[in-house]
Amino acid sequence: MTYKIVVDADACPVKAEIAQTALRFGIPVLMVASFDHRLQPMDGVDIVQVDRSDQSVDLYIVNCIAPGDVLVTQDFGLAALALSKKALALSNRGQTYNERTIDFLLERRHEQAKQRRGGKHTKGPKAFTDEDRQAFLQTLTKVLSGLQENRAK
């Protein structure tokens, strides 16, 4: 069974790390971004640029992701769709999304959006740190190692 890493690349701060790690494991990478975000070519990485409309990147990813693929995204909704297609989903901070946690994350996102519509100011995400980068690399390496072990069986 072949699988790939699919990256919601618009605002992903770990693109280079994904490409380097995937190359070590011999796994292809597909990075998808809107034309508003310039992606640099990297070894082992296919780049797809889509129009800038609101959900174009997400729709492209949902249509090409397959069971066993690994998705890297900050978008809880996209992660939920990937999980429903039996893909694995990770945040760029190293969080593994799963069936047990995704409903809570979606509900929290909905509540925060409701509060913002009501005029309440909410905090955005904290700044991305080197610790976040290291946590992501550890999680990605663990996931890819696990996939290779399962594939060898």
C-alpha positions as CSV (number, residue, x, y, z in Angstrom):
1,M,0.0,0.0,0.0
2,T,1.5,3.3,-1.0
3,Y,0.6,6.5,0.9
4,K,1.6,10.1,0.7
5,I,1.9,13.2,2.9
6,V,-0.6,15.9,1.9
7,V,0.1,19.4,3.2
8,D,-2.4,22.2,3.6
9,A,0.5,24.5,2.7
10,D,-1.0,28.0,2.8
11,A,0.2,28.9,6.3
12,C,2.3,25.8,7.1
13,P,5.5,26.8,8.9
14,V,7.1,23.3,8.7
15,K,7.1,22.7,4.9
16,A,10.9,22.2,4.7
17,E,10.9,19.8,7.7
18,I,8.1,17.8,6.1
19,A,10.0,17.5,2.8
20,Q,13.3,16.5,4.5
21,T,11.6,13.9,6.7
22,A,9.6,12.4,3.9
23,L,12.7,12.2,1.7
24,R,14.4,10.2,4.5
25,F,11.4,7.8,4.6
26,G,11.0,7.7,0.8
27,I,7.4,9.0,1.0
28,P,6.0,11.4,-1.6
29,V,4.7,14.8,-0.5
30,L,1.9,16.8,-2.1
31,M,1.7,20.4,-1.0
32,V,-1.4,22.3,-1.9
33,A,-1.7,26.1,-1.6
34,S,-3.6,29.0,-3.2
35,F,-1.9,31.1,-5.8
36,D,-1.5,33.8,-3.1
37,H,1.2,31.7,-1.5
38,R,4.5,31.1,-3.3
39,L,5.8,27.6,-2.8
40,Q,9.5,26.7,-3.5
41,P,10.3,23.5,-5.3
42,M,11.8,20.8,-3.1
43,D,13.0,17.2,-3.8
44,G,10.2,14.7,-3.5
45,V,7.5,17.3,-3.3
46,D,4.7,17.8,-5.8
47,I,3.2,21.3,-5.7
48,V,-0.4,22.1,-6.6
49,Q,-1.6,25.7,-6.7
50,V,-5.3,26.4,-6.7
51,D,-7.4,29.5,-7.1
52,R,-7.7,31.9,-4.1
53,S,-11.4,31.3,-3.4
54,D,-12.2,30.5,0.3
55,Q,-12.2,26.6,0.3
56,S,-10.3,25.7,-2.9
57,V,-7.3,24.2,-1.1
58,D,-9.5,22.2,1.3
59,L,-11.7,20.9,-1.6
60,Y,-8.6,19.9,-3.6
61,I,-7.2,18.0,-0.6
62,V,-10.4,16.2,0.3
63,N,-10.7,15.0,-3.3
64,C,-7.2,13.6,-3.5
65,I,-6.6,12.3,0.1
66,A,-6.8,8.5,0.5
67,P,-6.9,6.0,3.4
68,G,-3.5,5.8,5.0
69,D,-2.3,9.2,3.8
70,V,-1.0,11.7,6.3
71,L,-2.5,15.2,6.3
72,V,-0.7,18.1,7.9
73,T,-3.1,21.0,8.6
74,Q,-4.1,23.6,11.2
75,D,-7.8,23.4,10.0
76,F,-9.9,21.3,12.3
77,G,-12.7,20.9,9.6
78,L,-10.2,19.6,7.0
79,A,-8.7,17.3,9.6
80,A,-12.2,15.9,10.4
81,L,-12.8,15.3,6.7
82,A,-9.5,13.5,6.3
83,L,-10.2,11.3,9.4
84,S,-13.6,10.4,7.8
85,K,-11.6,9.2,4.8
86,K,-9.4,7.0,7.0
87,A,-6.3,9.3,6.6
88,L,-4.1,10.3,9.5
89,A,-4.1,14.0,10.4
90,L,-1.5,16.1,12.3
91,S,-1.2,19.7,13.2
92,N,1.9,21.6,12.4
93,R,2.6,21.7,16.1
94,G,2.7,18.0,16.4
95,Q,-0.9,17.3,17.7
96,T,-2.4,14.2,16.3
97,Y,-6.1,14.6,15.5
98,N,-8.3,11.6,16.1
99,E,-11.9,10.6,16.3
100,R,-11.9,11.1,20.1
101,T,-10.6,14.8,20.0
102,I,-11.9,16.2,16.7
103,D,-15.5,16.8,17.9
104,F,-14.3,18.8,20.9
105,L,-12.0,20.9,18.7
106,L,-14.7,21.6,16.2
107,E,-17.2,22.6,18.9
108,R,-14.6,24.9,20.5
109,R,-14.0,26.5,17.1
110,H,-17.7,27.0,16.6
111,E,-18.2,28.6,20.1
112,Q,-15.2,31.0,19.6
113,A,-16.6,32.0,16.2
114,K,-20.0,32.6,17.8
115,Q,-18.4,34.8,20.5
116,R,-16.5,36.8,17.8
117,R,-19.7,37.4,15.9
118,G,-21.2,38.7,19.1
119,G,-18.4,41.2,19.5
120,K,-16.1,39.4,21.9
121,H,-12.4,39.7,21.2
122,T,-10.7,36.3,21.3
123,K,-7.0,35.5,21.2
124,G,-5.5,34.0,18.1
125,P,-3.0,31.1,18.2
126,K,0.2,31.6,20.1
127,A,3.4,32.3,18.2
128,F,5.0,29.2,16.5
129,T,8.2,28.3,18.5
130,D,11.2,26.0,18.0
131,E,9.6,23.7,20.6
132,D,6.6,23.4,18.4
133,R,8.8,22.6,15.4
134,Q,10.6,19.9,17.4
135,A,7.3,18.4,18.6
136,F,6.0,18.3,15.0
137,L,9.2,16.6,13.8
138,Q,9.0,14.0,16.6
139,T,5.3,13.3,15.9
140,L,5.8,13.1,12.1
141,T,8.8,10.7,12.5
142,K,6.9,8.5,14.9
143,V,3.9,8.4,12.5
144,L,6.0,7.6,9.4
145,S,8.0,4.9,11.3
146,G,4.7,3.3,12.4
147,L,3.3,3.4,8.9
148,Q,6.5,1.7,7.5
149,E,6.4,-0.9,10.2
150,N,2.8,-1.7,9.4
151,R,3.5,-1.8,5.7
152,A,6.4,-4.3,6.2
153,K,4.1,-6.7,8.0
